[in-house]
Amino acid sequence: MNIRMVVNILGKGLFFMSLSLLIPLCASVYYQEDDLSSLALGALICGVAGAVMVFLSRRPEGELRHREGFLVVTLAWTLAGLFGAIPFRLSGYFASYIDAVFETVSGFTTTGATVLTNVEVLPHGLLLWRALTHWLGGMGIIVLTIAILPYLGVGGMQIFNAESPGPTVDKLKPRITETAKLLWGIYVGLTVLEAILLLAGGMGAFDAVCHSFATMATGGFSTKNASIGAYASPYIDAVVTVFMLIAGANFALHYAALTGNVKAYLHSHEFRWYLAIYSLACLFIMWNTRDLYPSFLQLLRYVTFQVSSILTTTGFATYDFIKWPVAAQIMLVLLMVIGGCAGSTSGGVKVMRLGILIKFAHREIFKLVHPHAVKSIKWDGHTVQPDVLQSILGFSIFYALILLVGTLLISMLGIDFTSSVSSVIACTGNVGPGLASVGPMGNFAHIPPAGKVILTFCMLVGRLEVYTILVVLSPAFWTR
């Protein structure tokens, strides 16, 4: 294990976080609010810790191998949560360090679950840091799932290979650094575009920036207690709905479209499944909630927004969907589990895995009817290799076990059944709001500290594609 290399990379990450904290620090200076000292001290602590780690591990030798890769990815998101929580805790707006860590991990994993009962009391600097954790975490996830995890054998994108004509990383740029820069450009461009459109709809500049950060990261942290519903604007709802759907799609497809290959969307199995799931869910819920709204336009507005928010695991709300019929709520829970596309900022199982699992189940039934037939599973015109299929099956089993064990542990803390189940599904799927007491108009403040620790772990496991953390926690990883 090349520990020096790992420490060096993590130290640089903390130093980058220190520089990132200067952005909300400037906002605090501009608005002259009481979070200046907490942000400044947080930046200082992150900077000093990062500098010390880089100094102690200077001139690391060797290459970053698979084992170091797993460790770096796991520790990077863990340290981001632990150090990023320092300004929150020092500000006094969070009751405990556990609460602050929960909020920060929720931000960096783009979950959007909050322990705050009143978001609007936070000063502008902390609100911007809260939104910035989303934005930085979202971009980190895109680079991770498209450019890093496939080389570690984790995630959905390894289904593609260098010979595939589709929008693969190898077809984008040959080096991870070049791919990261390319994706950053697309991510920043879409964020700026959304902010401009929100400004045009009457949203204030600060709120437009924060909500654009949260939308493109599919995070869901809002500057308002009522989330997007606070603006009561059909235009803003429509803009956010479209950009949530964009953020939930594979960013490699966006690159292909920007370079002139718009047909890449139509050629992608996953994107077609993604739109089909979204459309069918909208129709199903519209039918179930048709008596709750006075007009068809209102029904269309609220349902299309909420389905987009839950499927892409963003977590914004314009309506308290706890008031919807049970069938509609169950559909939302199913969407929480499914999530968006591989190579996006969305959480959940991902549409690609779901599609391949359904094709696998169909093949097994076909083989029972035709036992001597040879039938391969194809995705985007290419055969899914056995090792990829095994990885997806293993992922699905572990994902289900995490949901079951997590729900059992949370329920043991005295939380009601619906809240226990939905909180674990929402946190593992990086959705944010669940049902019952953790619904869109509720929060996670009432969850006991032990429960917050469990849900924080669920957020990290779900965000890092399950295998990444489980590999590091396995005894075999640490043996020579």
N, C-alpha and C positions, 0 to 999 in steps of 0.2 A: 504493500500500500504506500503510495507516494503522498504521505501526509503533508509534506512541505508544499507540494503543488496545490493540494486541497485548501490549505490555510491561506496561501497566497491569493487564490481566486476569491475565496470568501472575504478576505480582507479588502480586496478591491471592490467587492460588492457593497460592503459596509461604507466604504469611502464614497461610492457613488450615491448611496442613500443619504449620506451627510450633505452632499451637494444638492440632492433633490429637495431636502428640507429647506434650502435657501429660498425656494419658490414660495411656499406658504409663509415663510418668514417675511418676505417682501410684502405679501398681502397684509400681514399683521402690522407692519410698519405703516403701510398706506392707510389702513382703517383705524390705526392707533387703538388697538384693543389689548386685553390683558393676557393674551396667549404668546406674547413676544418672548418672554423669558423661557417658557417651557419649550418652544420651538428652537430657540437658540441653544439651550442646554442640550436638547436632544440631538441637534446637529453636531454639537461639539463632542458629545459622547460617542456617537457613531463614527465621526471622523478620527478621533483619537484611537478608538478600538480598531478601526480599519487600518490606520497607519502603523500601529504596533504589530498587527498580524502580518502586514506586508513586509515590515522591517525584519521580523523574526524569521520569515520564510523567504528572504531575498534570494534571487538567483536560483529558483527551483530547477532541478534537472529532470530529464525524462519526459515522457508523454503522458497525457491524460487518458488512461485506459478505462475499460468498462467499469471496474470496481470504483475507481475514483469518480467517474461520471455519475454513478448512482448516488454516491455520498455527497458530491457537490450539489446536485439538484435538490436532494432532501434537506441538507443543512442550509442551503441558500434561502429556501422558503421559510424554514423554521427560524433562522436568524432574522429574516425580514420582519416576521411577526413579533419576535422578542424585542428587537431594537426599535422597530417602528412604533411600538406601543409607548415608548418613553415619553414623547411629548404629550400624548393623551393622558397618561397617568400624572405627570407633573403639573398639568393644567388644572387638576382638581375637578374636572367635569366627569370623571369616571371613578366609581366607588372603590375599585380595587385594581391591582395590576392584572389580575385574571380577566377582568372586564375589558381593560385596555388591550390586552393581547388578543382576546376574542374579536374585538372590533377590528384590530389591525390585520389579523389573519383573514378575517372575513373580507377585508379590503383587498389584500394582495392575492387572495385566491379567487377574487371577483365573485364572492358569494352574495354579499349584501345583507346578511343577517346582522341585526344591530341590538345592542343592549340599552340604547338610549331611548328614554321615554319622551324626550322633547329635543328633537334635533335642532330646532330653530334657536335654542339658547346658546349654541356653540358660536364662538367668534369666527370671523371669516378665515383666519389662518388655519384653524383646526378643520373647518369644513373643507378647505382646499386640500389640506393634507389627506383628509379622509377620501376625497375624490381622486387625488393623485395616486394613492395606494392602489385603487382600482386600475387606473390607466397604466401604471408601470407594471402591475401584475398581469394585466391582460396582454400587453405586448410581450412580456416574458413568457407567457403561456404559448403564444403563437410561435415564437422562436423555438421554444422547448418542444412542442408537439410536431413541428414541421422539420426542424433542423437538428435536433439533438436526440430525442427519444427514439426515433427510428433506427439510429445507429447503435442504440443500446438494446434494441429488440423490444421496445415498449411502445405502446400507443397504437393508434389506428393507421398512421400513415405508412407503416412499414409494409403494408399490403402492396404498395407500388415498388417497382424496381427501376434500375437505370434504363432498361430497354422499353419501359412503358411509354407510350406516346402522350400520356395524360399530363396534367399539371403537377409534376413531381418536383421535389427540391432539386434533384440533379438536373432537371431541365430549366430550372430558374437560374441558379448560379452554382458553380462547382464548389465554392467554399462557403462554410457556415457563416463566416463574417460578412461575405457579400450578400448572402441570402437574408441575414438579419437586417442589413442596411436597406435592402429592397423592401422588406416587410415593414420596417419602420416608416419608410416613405409613404406607403399605402395607408398605414394606420394613422399617421399624422394628418395626411391629406383628408381622409374621411372624417376625422375628428374636427378639423377646422371647418370643413364644409357643413357639418351638422350644426356647429356653433353659430355659423353665419345664418343658417336657415332658422334657428331658434330665435336669434336676435331679430330677424325679420318678422317673427310672429309675436313680438312684444315681450319676450323674456329678457330680463336684465342680463348684462354682460357677464357678471360673476356667476349667476345661476346657469347661464347658457354654457359656460366653460365646464362647470362641475357636472352638469347633466350630460354633456357630450363625452366627457371622460368616462362617466358611468355607463353610458349607452354602448360605446365602442368596445368597452371592456366586458360588456354584458354583466355588469356588477349590480347596479340598482341602488347605490347610495344616493339619496336625494338631499337637497338642502331644505326641504319642506316636510313637515310631519305627514301631510296627506299625499306625499310623493308627487307624481305628475298630475294627479287629480286636483292639486291645489290651484292649477292655472285655469282649469275649466275651459280649455281651448281645443276645439276640434282640430285646428291647424297644427298645434303642438303635438297633440296625440298622434296625428297622421305622420308627422316628421319622425317622431321617436319610434313609431311602429316600423316604418321603412328601414331606419338605421339599425334597429334591433335585428331585423331579419338579415340585413347585410352583414352585421357583426357575427351572426350565428352561422354564416356560410364559410366554406373553406377559403382562406385568404389567397391560396394559390390560384383559385378560380378568378378572383378579383384581378390578380396580376395578369392572367391570361386575357381577361376582357380588356384591360387597359392597354395591352400590347396589340389589340386588334382581333383577338380570338374570342369574340363574344359567344360563339357557339359552344365554347367549353362548358358553359353552364348546362346547356341542353344535353351534352354528351356525358355529363357526370351522373352516374346512377344515384349517388348520394344526394346530390342537389335536387333531382327529380323526386326522390323519396321525401326529402325535407319539405318541399313545397306541397306534396301530396298529403303528408301528415298534418301540416299546418292548415290546409284547406279543409280536410275532413274534420279536424278537431273544431274548427270555426263553425262549420255547418252543424255538427252535433250539438255544440253548446248553444248556438243561436236557436236551435229548435227547442232546447230544454229551458231557455230563459226568455222565450218570446213574449211571455206575459208580464215580464218585469219592467219593460221599457215602453214608453208611450208611442214611439215611432220606430220604423225599420232602420232609419239612419242612426238613431241612438243605439239601437241593438247592434248594428254593424260596427259602429265606432268603438263601443266598450268591449265587445267580444274579440274583435280582431286585434285590438291592443293587448288585451290580457293574455290571449293565446300566444301572441308573439313574445310577450314578456316571459311567460313560463317556459315555452318550448326552447327559447334561446337562453334560458336560465338567467335572465337579467333581473327580474324581481320587481320592476316598477309596478305601480298600481294606479288605476284611475277609478276603481270601484272596489268595494269590499266584497270580494267573490265568496266570502263565507256565507253571504246571503243567497247565493245561487243554489239551485236544487242539488241534491246529493250526487246525482249522475254527472252533473257538470263539474263538481268538485273532484270526483274520482277521475274524470278525464284529465283534469289539471295535474293530478298526482302522477298519472301515467306519463304525461308530457314532461314532468320533472325528472322522471327516471330516464326517459329517452334522451333529452337534451338536443343540442345542435349538431353541426357537422364536425368531423375531424379537421384539424387545422384551423379551427376558429377559436374565439375566446370563450365559447360556451362550455358548460360542464355536462354532467350526465353520462350515460353509457355511450352516446353518440349514435347518429343515424346509420353510419356505415356498419357498425357492429350489429345493430339491430337487423339491418337488411341481410347481412351475411348469416346471422343466426336463423332468420326465417328461411333463407334459401337452404341452409343446412337441414333444418327440420323437414322441409319439403322433400329434400333428397332422401332422407331416412324413410319417409313414408313411401316414396317411389321405389326404393330398394326392397321394401317389404312386399310390394306388389310384383316387382320384377327383380328377384334376387340375383340373377346373373348379369344384370345390366351394369354398365360402367357409366356413371354420371358425375361429372365434375361440377364444382361450384364456380360460377364466373361472376366477376364484378368489373364493370367498365370494359367488358370484352376480354378480360384476362382471367386465367384460372387462379383461384385462391389456393396458395400452397398449403400443404398439411401443417407446417409449423406455424403459419399465420392463423389458421383455423384453430389450432390447439391453444394458441395465445389468447384468442378471442373467447374461446370456451372457458379457459382458466380465469380470464378477467371477469367474465359474467358470474362465475361461481363465487369468486372472492367478493365481488361487488354485492351479491345477494347476501352472503354471510355477514358482511360489514353492516348492511342494513338491519339484518335480524339481530345480531349481537348488540349493535348500537341502540336499537329500539328497546331491547330487554334491559339494558343498563340504565337508560333514561327513565323507563317506566318504574324501575326500582327506587328512583328518587322521589316518587310520589306524583309524577306528572301523568295527566290523564292519557288514555290510549291514543286518541286522535292527535293530540299535540306531540306525544312521544314518537309516533310513526312518522308524522309529517315533518317534524323538526330534523330527524335523522336523514330522511330522504332529501329534504331541502338543503341541508348542510353538505351531505355527501355529493349531491348533484350540483352543488354551488349555485343554488337557485336563490336562496334568501328567505322569503316568507313561506310559511307552511299553511296549516289550517288551525282552526280553534284558537288557542291562546297565542300562538306564534303566527297568526294570519297576517294579511297585508296591513291591517290597522293596529296590529299588536307588535310585540317585540320579544326579545329573549332575556329581558332583565330579570324575570321571575325564575328563570332556570337556576338551580343551585350551582355553586362554584364547581363541584365535581362534574355536573352535567355540562357546564360550559367547556371544561377541559375535554370531555369526551367529544362534544360537537366540534371543537377546534381541531381535534385529531381527525374527525370525519371530513372536515373541510380540506385539510392537507392531503389526506389519502385520496379523496375524490379528485382533487385538482391535479395531483401528480400521477394520475392514471393507475392508481392502486399498486401496481407491481413495484414502482420505484421505492416507495417507503417500506413495503413488505420485504423486499430484497435486503434492504439495509438492516431491518430488524431481525432477519433470520440469522441464527448462529453460524450457518455455513459461510455467510458473507465475511465473517471475521476470522475464519480459520485460514491458515496458510495454504 
